[in-house]
């Protein structure tokens, strides 16, 4: 049965949390770098007792959220000039821009080599994003094809894949069966791309982030928490 995320009040703040029921003897409260709060509770735990424990730890939870907030990416706007660093699959490469009669983007010897008759920042940004899109189309399809092996046995239809820029999400899965990945994901390490694809494909069986969803995610990708953390810090 699907459920909505739960929450408690702390002063003027609202702390949302998810409860995962596990075969364990103690209750664990964890605050992740994205400021999400995950509670791992023993099977059969009383929900009211879980909430009471959270309220007692609310001050600590809020302080942890403030701690992680300082590490949130505050990347300044990209200027697209020579010497500026840009990411690709988790590594930083500096731009080398020069005037030429033809337009081209090459990744070579630790640099993005960009040549074009038009050296305006807007045009350089456009060339680089077109390059990213070309690479993402190949990379994301390959990852999707590999990951799908974990899901095709569940007798569900294989989603179609779409790539576009998104401001607040790494990926999404529509009810019509379309997997959408954020173009900027091509800047993250490949293991993080795999995590996002697997996360979204788990929604084929469980639309919401309930305990059954996380059980499936645990089975498909036991180290998903580490990959999630790496993704959150990758694009700083």
Rosetta constraint file for C-alpha pairs under 8 A:
AtomPair CA 2 CA 206 HARMONIC 7.97 0.50
AtomPair CA 2 CA 207 HARMONIC 7.82 0.50
AtomPair CA 2 CA 208 HARMONIC 6.25 0.50
AtomPair CA 2 CA 210 HARMONIC 6.18 0.50
AtomPair CA 3 CA 208 HARMONIC 7.32 0.50
AtomPair CA 3 CA 210 HARMONIC 6.40 0.50
AtomPair CA 4 CA 208 HARMONIC 7.89 0.50
AtomPair CA 4 CA 210 HARMONIC 7.97 0.50
AtomPair CA 5 CA 16 HARMONIC 6.59 0.50
AtomPair CA 5 CA 17 HARMONIC 6.19 0.50
AtomPair CA 5 CA 18 HARMONIC 5.76 0.50
AtomPair CA 5 CA 209 HARMONIC 7.87 0.50
AtomPair CA 6 CA 16 HARMONIC 5.66 0.50
AtomPair CA 6 CA 17 HARMONIC 5.48 0.50
AtomPair CA 6 CA 18 HARMONIC 6.38 0.50
AtomPair CA 7 CA 14 HARMONIC 6.52 0.50
AtomPair CA 7 CA 15 HARMONIC 5.31 0.50
AtomPair CA 7 CA 16 HARMONIC 4.04 0.50
AtomPair CA 7 CA 17 HARMONIC 5.69 0.50
AtomPair CA 8 CA 14 HARMONIC 5.86 0.50
AtomPair CA 8 CA 15 HARMONIC 5.34 0.50
AtomPair CA 8 CA 16 HARMONIC 6.56 0.50
AtomPair CA 8 CA 51 HARMONIC 7.56 0.50
AtomPair CA 8 CA 54 HARMONIC 7.82 0.50
AtomPair CA 8 CA 55 HARMONIC 7.04 0.50
AtomPair CA 9 CA 13 HARMONIC 5.91 0.50
AtomPair CA 9 CA 14 HARMONIC 4.66 0.50
AtomPair CA 9 CA 15 HARMONIC 6.17 0.50
AtomPair CA 10 CA 14 HARMONIC 6.04 0.50
AtomPair CA 10 CA 15 HARMONIC 7.01 0.50
AtomPair CA 10 CA 55 HARMONIC 7.88 0.50
AtomPair CA 10 CA 58 HARMONIC 6.48 0.50
AtomPair CA 10 CA 59 HARMONIC 7.63 0.50
AtomPair CA 15 CA 37 HARMONIC 7.89 0.50
AtomPair CA 15 CA 62 HARMONIC 7.82 0.50
AtomPair CA 16 CA 36 HARMONIC 7.39 0.50
AtomPair CA 16 CA 37 HARMONIC 6.73 0.50
AtomPair CA 17 CA 36 HARMONIC 6.75 0.50
AtomPair CA 17 CA 37 HARMONIC 4.71 0.50
AtomPair CA 17 CA 38 HARMONIC 5.73 0.50
AtomPair CA 17 CA 39 HARMONIC 7.09 0.50
AtomPair CA 18 CA 37 HARMONIC 6.47 0.50
AtomPair CA 18 CA 38 HARMONIC 5.05 0.50
AtomPair CA 18 CA 39 HARMONIC 6.04 0.50
AtomPair CA 18 CA 209 HARMONIC 7.99 0.50
AtomPair CA 18 CA 210 HARMONIC 7.56 0.50
AtomPair CA 19 CA 38 HARMONIC 6.03 0.50
AtomPair CA 19 CA 39 HARMONIC 4.63 0.50
AtomPair CA 19 CA 40 HARMONIC 5.91 0.50
AtomPair CA 19 CA 41 HARMONIC 6.83 0.50
AtomPair CA 19 CA 210 HARMONIC 7.97 0.50
AtomPair CA 19 CA 211 HARMONIC 7.01 0.50
AtomPair CA 20 CA 38 HARMONIC 7.29 0.50
AtomPair CA 20 CA 39 HARMONIC 6.00 0.50
AtomPair CA 20 CA 40 HARMONIC 4.81 0.50
AtomPair CA 20 CA 41 HARMONIC 6.13 0.50
AtomPair CA 20 CA 210 HARMONIC 7.72 0.50
AtomPair CA 20 CA 211 HARMONIC 5.11 0.50
AtomPair CA 20 CA 214 HARMONIC 7.47 0.50
AtomPair CA 21 CA 40 HARMONIC 5.80 0.50
AtomPair CA 21 CA 41 HARMONIC 4.87 0.50
AtomPair CA 21 CA 42 HARMONIC 5.58 0.50
AtomPair CA 21 CA 43 HARMONIC 5.18 0.50
AtomPair CA 21 CA 44 HARMONIC 7.72 0.50
AtomPair CA 21 CA 45 HARMONIC 7.84 0.50
AtomPair CA 21 CA 211 HARMONIC 6.76 0.50
AtomPair CA 22 CA 40 HARMONIC 6.49 0.50
AtomPair CA 22 CA 41 HARMONIC 6.02 0.50
AtomPair CA 22 CA 42 HARMONIC 5.25 0.50
AtomPair CA 22 CA 43 HARMONIC 5.50 0.50
AtomPair CA 23 CA 42 HARMONIC 5.69 0.50
AtomPair CA 23 CA 43 HARMONIC 5.85 0.50
AtomPair CA 24 CA 41 HARMONIC 7.18 0.50
AtomPair CA 24 CA 42 HARMONIC 4.95 0.50
AtomPair CA 24 CA 43 HARMONIC 7.28 0.50
AtomPair CA 25 CA 42 HARMONIC 5.69 0.50
AtomPair CA 26 CA 41 HARMONIC 6.69 0.50
AtomPair CA 26 CA 42 HARMONIC 6.25 0.50
AtomPair CA 27 CA 39 HARMONIC 7.14 0.50
AtomPair CA 27 CA 40 HARMONIC 5.73 0.50
AtomPair CA 27 CA 41 HARMONIC 4.57 0.50
AtomPair CA 27 CA 42 HARMONIC 6.38 0.50
AtomPair CA 28 CA 39 HARMONIC 5.65 0.50
AtomPair CA 28 CA 40 HARMONIC 5.06 0.50
AtomPair CA 28 CA 41 HARMONIC 6.49 0.50
AtomPair CA 29 CA 37 HARMONIC 7.14 0.50
AtomPair CA 29 CA 38 HARMONIC 6.06 0.50
AtomPair CA 29 CA 39 HARMONIC 4.61 0.50
AtomPair CA 29 CA 40 HARMONIC 6.55 0.50
AtomPair CA 29 CA 54 HARMONIC 7.82 0.50
AtomPair CA 30 CA 37 HARMONIC 5.79 0.50
AtomPair CA 30 CA 38 HARMONIC 5.35 0.50
AtomPair CA 30 CA 39 HARMONIC 6.33 0.50
AtomPair CA 31 CA 35 HARMONIC 5.90 0.50
AtomPair CA 31 CA 36 HARMONIC 5.81 0.50
AtomPair CA 31 CA 37 HARMONIC 4.65 0.50
AtomPair CA 31 CA 38 HARMONIC 6.51 0.50
AtomPair CA 31 CA 61 HARMONIC 6.72 0.50
AtomPair CA 31 CA 64 HARMONIC 6.57 0.50
AtomPair CA 31 CA 65 HARMONIC 6.93 0.50
AtomPair CA 32 CA 36 HARMONIC 5.41 0.50
AtomPair CA 32 CA 37 HARMONIC 6.45 0.50
AtomPair CA 32 CA 38 HARMONIC 7.80 0.50
AtomPair CA 32 CA 68 HARMONIC 7.94 0.50
AtomPair CA 32 CA 229 HARMONIC 7.65 0.50
AtomPair CA 33 CA 65 HARMONIC 7.77 0.50
AtomPair CA 33 CA 68 HARMONIC 5.38 0.50
AtomPair CA 33 CA 69 HARMONIC 7.87 0.50
AtomPair CA 33 CA 229 HARMONIC 6.50 0.50
AtomPair CA 33 CA 232 HARMONIC 7.20 0.50
AtomPair CA 34 CA 68 HARMONIC 7.23 0.50
AtomPair CA 34 CA 229 HARMONIC 7.81 0.50
AtomPair CA 34 CA 232 HARMONIC 6.80 0.50
AtomPair CA 35 CA 64 HARMONIC 7.85 0.50
AtomPair CA 35 CA 65 HARMONIC 5.15 0.50
AtomPair CA 35 CA 68 HARMONIC 6.68 0.50
AtomPair CA 35 CA 69 HARMONIC 7.50 0.50
AtomPair CA 37 CA 61 HARMONIC 7.98 0.50
AtomPair CA 41 CA 45 HARMONIC 6.38 0.50
AtomPair CA 41 CA 50 HARMONIC 7.75 0.50
AtomPair CA 45 CA 49 HARMONIC 7.58 0.50
AtomPair CA 45 CA 50 HARMONIC 7.33 0.50
AtomPair CA 46 CA 50 HARMONIC 6.45 0.50
AtomPair CA 47 CA 51 HARMONIC 6.36 0.50
AtomPair CA 48 CA 52 HARMONIC 6.21 0.50
AtomPair CA 49 CA 53 HARMONIC 6.19 0.50
AtomPair CA 50 CA 54 HARMONIC 6.29 0.50
AtomPair CA 51 CA 55 HARMONIC 6.18 0.50
AtomPair CA 52 CA 56 HARMONIC 6.30 0.50
AtomPair CA 53 CA 57 HARMONIC 6.37 0.50
AtomPair CA 54 CA 58 HARMONIC 5.80 0.50
AtomPair CA 57 CA 61 HARMONIC 6.16 0.50
AtomPair CA 58 CA 62 HARMONIC 6.07 0.50
AtomPair CA 59 CA 63 HARMONIC 6.26 0.50
AtomPair CA 60 CA 64 HARMONIC 6.23 0.50
AtomPair CA 61 CA 65 HARMONIC 6.32 0.50
AtomPair CA 62 CA 66 HARMONIC 6.29 0.50
AtomPair CA 63 CA 67 HARMONIC 6.15 0.50
AtomPair CA 64 CA 68 HARMONIC 6.32 0.50
AtomPair CA 65 CA 69 HARMONIC 6.13 0.50
AtomPair CA 66 CA 70 HARMONIC 6.90 0.50
AtomPair CA 67 CA 71 HARMONIC 7.73 0.50
AtomPair CA 68 CA 72 HARMONIC 7.03 0.50
AtomPair CA 71 CA 233 HARMONIC 7.99 0.50
AtomPair CA 72 CA 233 HARMONIC 7.84 0.50
AtomPair CA 72 CA 236 HARMONIC 7.57 0.50
AtomPair CA 73 CA 233 HARMONIC 7.63 0.50
AtomPair CA 73 CA 235 HARMONIC 7.02 0.50
AtomPair CA 73 CA 236 HARMONIC 4.69 0.50
AtomPair CA 74 CA 236 HARMONIC 6.95 0.50
AtomPair CA 75 CA 236 HARMONIC 6.21 0.50
AtomPair CA 79 CA 84 HARMONIC 7.62 0.50
AtomPair CA 79 CA 121 HARMONIC 6.76 0.50
AtomPair CA 80 CA 84 HARMONIC 6.64 0.50
AtomPair CA 80 CA 95 HARMONIC 7.66 0.50
AtomPair CA 80 CA 121 HARMONIC 5.58 0.50
AtomPair CA 80 CA 124 HARMONIC 6.40 0.50
AtomPair CA 80 CA 125 HARMONIC 6.15 0.50
AtomPair CA 81 CA 95 HARMONIC 6.82 0.50
AtomPair CA 81 CA 96 HARMONIC 7.94 0.50
AtomPair CA 81 CA 97 HARMONIC 7.16 0.50
AtomPair CA 81 CA 121 HARMONIC 7.00 0.50
AtomPair CA 82 CA 94 HARMONIC 7.31 0.50
AtomPair CA 82 CA 95 HARMONIC 4.87 0.50
AtomPair CA 82 CA 96 HARMONIC 4.93 0.50
AtomPair CA 82 CA 97 HARMONIC 5.48 0.50
AtomPair CA 83 CA 94 HARMONIC 5.29 0.50
AtomPair CA 83 CA 95 HARMONIC 5.17 0.50
AtomPair CA 83 CA 96 HARMONIC 6.45 0.50
AtomPair CA 84 CA 94 HARMONIC 5.28 0.50
AtomPair CA 84 CA 95 HARMONIC 5.59 0.50
AtomPair CA 85 CA 92 HARMONIC 5.87 0.50
AtomPair CA 85 CA 93 HARMONIC 5.28 0.50
AtomPair CA 85 CA 94 HARMONIC 4.18 0.50
AtomPair CA 85 CA 95 HARMONIC 6.38 0.50
AtomPair CA 86 CA 92 HARMONIC 5.41 0.50
AtomPair CA 86 CA 93 HARMONIC 5.33 0.50
AtomPair CA 86 CA 94 HARMONIC 6.12 0.50
AtomPair CA 86 CA 95 HARMONIC 7.40 0.50
AtomPair CA 87 CA 91 HARMONIC 5.37 0.50
AtomPair CA 87 CA 92 HARMONIC 4.44 0.50
AtomPair CA 87 CA 93 HARMONIC 6.11 0.50
AtomPair CA 87 CA 187 HARMONIC 4.98 0.50
AtomPair CA 87 CA 188 HARMONIC 7.47 0.50
AtomPair CA 87 CA 235 HARMONIC 7.67 0.50
AtomPair CA 88 CA 92 HARMONIC 6.50 0.50
AtomPair CA 88 CA 93 HARMONIC 7.44 0.50
AtomPair CA 88 CA 186 HARMONIC 6.18 0.50
AtomPair CA 88 CA 187 HARMONIC 4.11 0.50
AtomPair CA 88 CA 188 HARMONIC 6.59 0.50
AtomPair CA 88 CA 189 HARMONIC 7.89 0.50
AtomPair CA 89 CA 186 HARMONIC 5.72 0.50
AtomPair CA 89 CA 187 HARMONIC 4.67 0.50
AtomPair CA 89 CA 188 HARMONIC 4.65 0.50
AtomPair CA 89 CA 189 HARMONIC 4.41 0.50
AtomPair CA 89 CA 190 HARMONIC 6.03 0.50
AtomPair CA 90 CA 187 HARMONIC 5.65 0.50
AtomPair CA 90 CA 188 HARMONIC 4.40 0.50
AtomPair CA 90 CA 189 HARMONIC 4.21 0.50
AtomPair CA 90 CA 190 HARMONIC 7.64 0.50
AtomPair CA 90 CA 234 HARMONIC 6.52 0.50
AtomPair CA 90 CA 235 HARMONIC 7.84 0.50
AtomPair CA 91 CA 187 HARMONIC 7.69 0.50
AtomPair CA 91 CA 188 HARMONIC 7.92 0.50
AtomPair CA 91 CA 189 HARMONIC 7.73 0.50
AtomPair CA 93 CA 110 HARMONIC 5.53 0.50
AtomPair CA 93 CA 111 HARMONIC 4.96 0.50
AtomPair CA 93 CA 112 HARMONIC 6.17 0.50
AtomPair CA 94 CA 110 HARMONIC 7.14 0.50
AtomPair CA 94 CA 111 HARMONIC 4.96 0.50
AtomPair CA 94 CA 112 HARMONIC 5.95 0.50
AtomPair CA 95 CA 111 HARMONIC 5.79 0.50
AtomPair CA 95 CA 112 HARMONIC 4.75 0.50
AtomPair CA 95 CA 113 HARMONIC 6.19 0.50
AtomPair CA 95 CA 114 HARMONIC 7.16 0.50
AtomPair CA 96 CA 111 HARMONIC 6.59 0.50
AtomPair CA 96 CA 112 HARMONIC 5.96 0.50
AtomPair CA 96 CA 113 HARMONIC 4.88 0.50
AtomPair CA 96 CA 114 HARMONIC 6.08 0.50
AtomPair CA 97 CA 113 HARMONIC 6.10 0.50
AtomPair CA 97 CA 114 HARMONIC 4.80 0.50
AtomPair CA 97 CA 115 HARMONIC 5.72 0.50
AtomPair CA 97 CA 119 HARMONIC 7.79 0.50
AtomPair CA 98 CA 114 HARMONIC 6.52 0.50
AtomPair CA 98 CA 115 HARMONIC 4.96 0.50
AtomPair CA 98 CA 116 HARMONIC 6.84 0.50
AtomPair CA 98 CA 119 HARMONIC 7.61 0.50
AtomPair CA 99 CA 115 HARMONIC 5.51 0.50
AtomPair CA 99 CA 116 HARMONIC 5.24 0.50
AtomPair CA 99 CA 117 HARMONIC 5.36 0.50
AtomPair CA 99 CA 118 HARMONIC 7.23 0.50
AtomPair CA 99 CA 119 HARMONIC 6.69 0.50
AtomPair CA 100 CA 115 HARMONIC 5.55 0.50
AtomPair CA 100 CA 116 HARMONIC 4.92 0.50
AtomPair CA 100 CA 117 HARMONIC 5.01 0.50
AtomPair CA 101 CA 116 HARMONIC 6.32 0.50
AtomPair CA 101 CA 117 HARMONIC 5.16 0.50
AtomPair CA 102 CA 115 HARMONIC 6.89 0.50
AtomPair CA 102 CA 116 HARMONIC 5.36 0.50
AtomPair CA 102 CA 117 HARMONIC 6.25 0.50
AtomPair CA 103 CA 114 HARMONIC 7.44 0.50
AtomPair CA 103 CA 115 HARMONIC 5.32 0.50
AtomPair CA 103 CA 116 HARMONIC 4.06 0.50
AtomPair CA 103 CA 117 HARMONIC 6.76 0.50
AtomPair CA 103 CA 127 HARMONIC 7.93 0.50
AtomPair CA 104 CA 113 HARMONIC 7.90 0.50
AtomPair CA 104 CA 114 HARMONIC 5.75 0.50
AtomPair CA 104 CA 115 HARMONIC 5.34 0.50
AtomPair CA 104 CA 116 HARMONIC 6.56 0.50
AtomPair CA 104 CA 127 HARMONIC 7.69 0.50
AtomPair CA 105 CA 112 HARMONIC 6.74 0.50
AtomPair CA 105 CA 113 HARMONIC 5.67 0.50
AtomPair CA 105 CA 114 HARMONIC 4.56 0.50
AtomPair CA 105 CA 115 HARMONIC 6.65 0.50
AtomPair CA 105 CA 127 HARMONIC 7.13 0.50
AtomPair CA 105 CA 128 HARMONIC 6.96 0.50
AtomPair CA 105 CA 131 HARMONIC 6.83 0.50
AtomPair CA 106 CA 112 HARMONIC 5.76 0.50
AtomPair CA 106 CA 113 HARMONIC 5.03 0.50
AtomPair CA 106 CA 114 HARMONIC 6.50 0.50
AtomPair CA 107 CA 111 HARMONIC 5.76 0.50
AtomPair CA 107 CA 112 HARMONIC 4.69 0.50
AtomPair CA 107 CA 113 HARMONIC 6.14 0.50
AtomPair CA 108 CA 112 HARMONIC 6.53 0.50
AtomPair CA 108 CA 113 HARMONIC 6.98 0.50
AtomPair CA 114 CA 124 HARMONIC 7.63 0.50
AtomPair CA 118 CA 123 HARMONIC 6.63 0.50
AtomPair CA 118 CA 124 HARMONIC 7.84 0.50
AtomPair CA 119 CA 123 HARMONIC 6.61 0.50
AtomPair CA 119 CA 124 HARMONIC 6.34 0.50
AtomPair CA 120 CA 124 HARMONIC 6.29 0.50
AtomPair CA 121 CA 125 HARMONIC 6.05 0.50
AtomPair CA 122 CA 126 HARMONIC 6.24 0.50
AtomPair CA 123 CA 127 HARMONIC 6.23 0.50
AtomPair CA 124 CA 128 HARMONIC 6.19 0.50
AtomPair CA 125 CA 129 HARMONIC 6.12 0.50
AtomPair CA 126 CA 130 HARMONIC 6.15 0.50
AtomPair CA 127 CA 131 HARMONIC 6.29 0.50
AtomPair CA 128 CA 132 HARMONIC 6.18 0.50
AtomPair CA 129 CA 133 HARMONIC 6.08 0.50
AtomPair CA 130 CA 134 HARMONIC 6.27 0.50
AtomPair CA 131 CA 135 HARMONIC 6.31 0.50
AtomPair CA 132 CA 136 HARMONIC 5.91 0.50
AtomPair CA 132 CA 183 HARMONIC 7.47 0.50
AtomPair CA 132 CA 186 HARMONIC 6.99 0.50
AtomPair CA 133 CA 137 HARMONIC 6.04 0.50
AtomPair CA 133 CA 163 HARMONIC 7.90 0.50
AtomPair CA 133 CA 183 HARMONIC 6.67 0.50
AtomPair CA 134 CA 138 HARMONIC 6.72 0.50
AtomPair CA 135 CA 139 HARMONIC 6.06 0.50
AtomPair CA 135 CA 186 HARMONIC 7.60 0.50
AtomPair CA 136 CA 140 HARMONIC 5.51 0.50
AtomPair CA 136 CA 141 HARMONIC 7.98 0.50
AtomPair CA 136 CA 163 HARMONIC 7.87 0.50
AtomPair CA 136 CA 183 HARMONIC 6.80 0.50
AtomPair CA 136 CA 186 HARMONIC 5.62 0.50
AtomPair CA 137 CA 141 HARMONIC 6.09 0.50
AtomPair CA 137 CA 163 HARMONIC 7.46 0.50
AtomPair CA 138 CA 142 HARMONIC 6.28 0.50
AtomPair CA 139 CA 143 HARMONIC 6.25 0.50
AtomPair CA 139 CA 186 HARMONIC 7.87 0.50
AtomPair CA 140 CA 144 HARMONIC 5.91 0.50
AtomPair CA 140 CA 193 HARMONIC 7.65 0.50
AtomPair CA 141 CA 145 HARMONIC 6.02 0.50
AtomPair CA 141 CA 161 HARMONIC 7.68 0.50
AtomPair CA 142 CA 146 HARMONIC 6.27 0.50
AtomPair CA 143 CA 147 HARMONIC 6.01 0.50
AtomPair CA 143 CA 193 HARMONIC 7.60 0.50
AtomPair CA 143 CA 194 HARMONIC 6.30 0.50
AtomPair CA 143 CA 197 HARMONIC 7.83 0.50
AtomPair CA 144 CA 148 HARMONIC 5.89 0.50
AtomPair CA 144 CA 194 HARMONIC 7.80 0.50
AtomPair CA 144 CA 197 HARMONIC 6.67 0.50
AtomPair CA 145 CA 149 HARMONIC 7.19 0.50
AtomPair CA 147 CA 151 HARMONIC 7.53 0.50
AtomPair CA 147 CA 194 HARMONIC 7.26 0.50
AtomPair CA 147 CA 197 HARMONIC 7.46 0.50
AtomPair CA 147 CA 198 HARMONIC 6.74 0.50
AtomPair CA 148 CA 152 HARMONIC 5.95 0.50
AtomPair CA 148 CA 158 HARMONIC 7.85 0.50
AtomPair CA 149 CA 153 HARMONIC 7.57 0.50
AtomPair CA 150 CA 220 HARMONIC 7.12 0.50
AtomPair CA 151 CA 156 HARMONIC 7.83 0.50
AtomPair CA 151 CA 201 HARMONIC 7.58 0.50
AtomPair CA 152 CA 156 HARMONIC 6.53 0.50
AtomPair CA 152 CA 157 HARMONIC 7.76 0.50
AtomPair CA 152 CA 158 HARMONIC 7.25 0.50
AtomPair CA 156 CA 204 HARMONIC 7.57 0.50
AtomPair CA 157 CA 177 HARMONIC 7.70 0.50
AtomPair CA 158 CA 177 HARMONIC 7.53 0.50
AtomPair CA 159 CA 177 HARMONIC 4.74 0.50
AtomPair CA 159 CA 178 HARMONIC 4.99 0.50
AtomPair CA 159 CA 179 HARMONIC 5.93 0.50
AtomPair CA 160 CA 177 HARMONIC 6.63 0.50
AtomPair CA 160 CA 178 HARMONIC 4.81 0.50
AtomPair CA 160 CA 179 HARMONIC 5.91 0.50
AtomPair CA 161 CA 178 HARMONIC 5.97 0.50
AtomPair CA 161 CA 179 HARMONIC 4.90 0.50
AtomPair CA 161 CA 180 HARMONIC 5.91 0.50
AtomPair CA 161 CA 181 HARMONIC 7.67 0.50
AtomPair CA 162 CA 178 HARMONIC 7.13 0.50
AtomPair CA 162 CA 179 HARMONIC 6.16 0.50
AtomPair CA 162 CA 180 HARMONIC 4.67 0.50
AtomPair CA 162 CA 181 HARMONIC 6.36 0.50
AtomPair CA 163 CA 180 HARMONIC 5.60 0.50
AtomPair CA 163 CA 181 HARMONIC 5.00 0.50
AtomPair CA 163 CA 182 HARMONIC 5.94 0.50
AtomPair CA 163 CA 183 HARMONIC 5.78 0.50
AtomPair CA 164 CA 180 HARMONIC 7.16 0.50
AtomPair CA 164 CA 181 HARMONIC 6.51 0.50
AtomPair CA 164 CA 182 HARMONIC 5.35 0.50
AtomPair CA 164 CA 183 HARMONIC 5.26 0.50
AtomPair CA 165 CA 182 HARMONIC 5.15 0.50
AtomPair CA 165 CA 183 HARMONIC 5.12 0.50
AtomPair CA 165 CA 184 HARMONIC 6.78 0.50
AtomPair CA 166 CA 170 HARMONIC 7.19 0.50
AtomPair CA 166 CA 182 HARMONIC 5.44 0.50
AtomPair CA 166 CA 183 HARMONIC 7.48 0.50
AtomPair CA 169 CA 182 HARMONIC 7.02 0.50
AtomPair CA 170 CA 181 HARMONIC 6.04 0.50
AtomPair CA 170 CA 182 HARMONIC 5.06 0.50
AtomPair CA 170 CA 184 HARMONIC 7.97 0.50
AtomPair CA 170 CA 185 HARMONIC 6.66 0.50
AtomPair CA 170 CA 196 HARMONIC 6.91 0.50
AtomPair CA 171 CA 179 HARMONIC 7.27 0.50
AtomPair CA 171 CA 180 HARMONIC 5.44 0.50
AtomPair CA 171 CA 181 HARMONIC 4.40 0.50
AtomPair CA 171 CA 182 HARMONIC 5.82 0.50
AtomPair CA 171 CA 196 HARMONIC 6.55 0.50
AtomPair CA 171 CA 197 HARMONIC 7.51 0.50
AtomPair CA 171 CA 200 HARMONIC 6.79 0.50
AtomPair CA 172 CA 179 HARMONIC 5.91 0.50
AtomPair CA 172 CA 180 HARMONIC 5.26 0.50
AtomPair CA 172 CA 181 HARMONIC 6.73 0.50
AtomPair CA 172 CA 200 HARMONIC 6.15 0.50
AtomPair CA 173 CA 177 HARMONIC 6.47 0.50
AtomPair CA 173 CA 178 HARMONIC 5.62 0.50
AtomPair CA 173 CA 179 HARMONIC 4.63 0.50
AtomPair CA 173 CA 180 HARMONIC 6.34 0.50
AtomPair CA 173 CA 200 HARMONIC 5.92 0.50
AtomPair CA 173 CA 201 HARMONIC 7.41 0.50
AtomPair CA 173 CA 203 HARMONIC 7.05 0.50
AtomPair CA 173 CA 204 HARMONIC 7.92 0.50
AtomPair CA 174 CA 178 HARMONIC 5.25 0.50
AtomPair CA 174 CA 179 HARMONIC 6.68 0.50
AtomPair CA 179 CA 200 HARMONIC 7.36 0.50
AtomPair CA 179 CA 201 HARMONIC 7.97 0.50
AtomPair CA 181 CA 185 HARMONIC 7.29 0.50
AtomPair CA 181 CA 197 HARMONIC 7.99 0.50
AtomPair CA 184 CA 188 HARMONIC 7.63 0.50
AtomPair CA 185 CA 193 HARMONIC 6.50 0.50
AtomPair CA 186 CA 190 HARMONIC 7.94 0.50
AtomPair CA 186 CA 193 HARMONIC 7.54 0.50
AtomPair CA 187 CA 235 HARMONIC 7.29 0.50
AtomPair CA 188 CA 192 HARMONIC 6.37 0.50
AtomPair CA 188 CA 193 HARMONIC 6.91 0.50
AtomPair CA 188 CA 231 HARMONIC 6.60 0.50
AtomPair CA 188 CA 234 HARMONIC 6.03 0.50
AtomPair CA 188 CA 235 HARMONIC 6.79 0.50
AtomPair CA 189 CA 193 HARMONIC 6.70 0.50
AtomPair CA 189 CA 231 HARMONIC 7.61 0.50
AtomPair CA 189 CA 234 HARMONIC 7.61 0.50
AtomPair CA 190 CA 194 HARMONIC 6.31 0.50
AtomPair CA 191 CA 195 HARMONIC 6.32 0.50
AtomPair CA 191 CA 227 HARMONIC 6.77 0.50
AtomPair CA 192 CA 196 HARMONIC 6.38 0.50
AtomPair CA 192 CA 227 HARMONIC 5.55 0.50
AtomPair CA 192 CA 228 HARMONIC 6.84 0.50
AtomPair CA 192 CA 230 HARMONIC 7.12 0.50
AtomPair CA 192 CA 231 HARMONIC 5.62 0.50
AtomPair CA 193 CA 197 HARMONIC 6.32 0.50
AtomPair CA 194 CA 198 HARMONIC 6.12 0.50
AtomPair CA 195 CA 199 HARMONIC 5.95 0.50
AtomPair CA 195 CA 221 HARMONIC 7.55 0.50
AtomPair CA 195 CA 224 HARMONIC 6.33 0.50
AtomPair CA 195 CA 227 HARMONIC 6.48 0.50
AtomPair CA 195 CA 228 HARMONIC 7.10 0.50
AtomPair CA 196 CA 200 HARMONIC 6.21 0.50
AtomPair CA 197 CA 201 HARMONIC 6.16 0.50
AtomPair CA 198 CA 202 HARMONIC 6.19 0.50
AtomPair CA 198 CA 217 HARMONIC 7.51 0.50
AtomPair CA 198 CA 220 HARMONIC 7.43 0.50
AtomPair CA 198 CA 221 HARMONIC 7.63 0.50
AtomPair CA 199 CA 203 HARMONIC 7.12 0.50
AtomPair CA 199 CA 217 HARMONIC 6.63 0.50
AtomPair CA 200 CA 204 HARMONIC 7.56 0.50
AtomPair CA 201 CA 205 HARMONIC 7.93 0.50
AtomPair CA 202 CA 206 HARMONIC 6.38 0.50
AtomPair CA 202 CA 213 HARMONIC 6.62 0.50
AtomPair CA 202 CA 216 HARMONIC 6.73 0.50
AtomPair CA 202 CA 217 HARMONIC 6.48 0.50
AtomPair CA 203 CA 207 HARMONIC 4.67 0.50
AtomPair CA 203 CA 208 HARMONIC 7.01 0.50
AtomPair CA 203 CA 213 HARMONIC 7.24 0.50
AtomPair CA 205 CA 213 HARMONIC 7.66 0.50
AtomPair CA 206 CA 210 HARMONIC 7.65 0.50
AtomPair CA 206 CA 212 HARMONIC 7.02 0.50
AtomPair CA 206 CA 213 HARMONIC 5.41 0.50
AtomPair CA 207 CA 213 HARMONIC 7.86 0.50
AtomPair CA 208 CA 213 HARMONIC 7.00 0.50
AtomPair CA 209 CA 213 HARMONIC 5.59 0.50
AtomPair CA 209 CA 214 HARMONIC 6.89 0.50
AtomPair CA 210 CA 214 HARMONIC 6.64 0.50
AtomPair CA 211 CA 215 HARMONIC 6.19 0.50
AtomPair CA 212 CA 216 HARMONIC 6.28 0.50
AtomPair CA 213 CA 217 HARMONIC 6.23 0.50
AtomPair CA 214 CA 218 HARMONIC 5.94 0.50
AtomPair CA 215 CA 219 HARMONIC 6.34 0.50
AtomPair CA 216 CA 220 HARMONIC 6.17 0.50
AtomPair CA 217 CA 221 HARMONIC 5.77 0.50
AtomPair CA 217 CA 222 HARMONIC 7.35 0.50
AtomPair CA 217 CA 224 HARMONIC 7.49 0.50
AtomPair CA 218 CA 222 HARMONIC 4.72 0.50
AtomPair CA 218 CA 223 HARMONIC 7.61 0.50
AtomPair CA 218 CA 224 HARMONIC 7.16 0.50
AtomPair CA 223 CA 227 HARMONIC 6.52 0.50
AtomPair CA 224 CA 228 HARMONIC 5.94 0.50
AtomPair CA 225 CA 229 HARMONIC 6.23 0.50
AtomPair CA 226 CA 230 HARMONIC 6.21 0.50
AtomPair CA 227 CA 231 HARMONIC 6.18 0.50
AtomPair CA 228 CA 232 HARMONIC 6.29 0.50
AtomPair CA 229 CA 233 HARMONIC 6.47 0.50
AtomPair CA 230 CA 234 HARMONIC 5.82 0.50
AtomPair CA 231 CA 235 HARMONIC 7.34 0.50
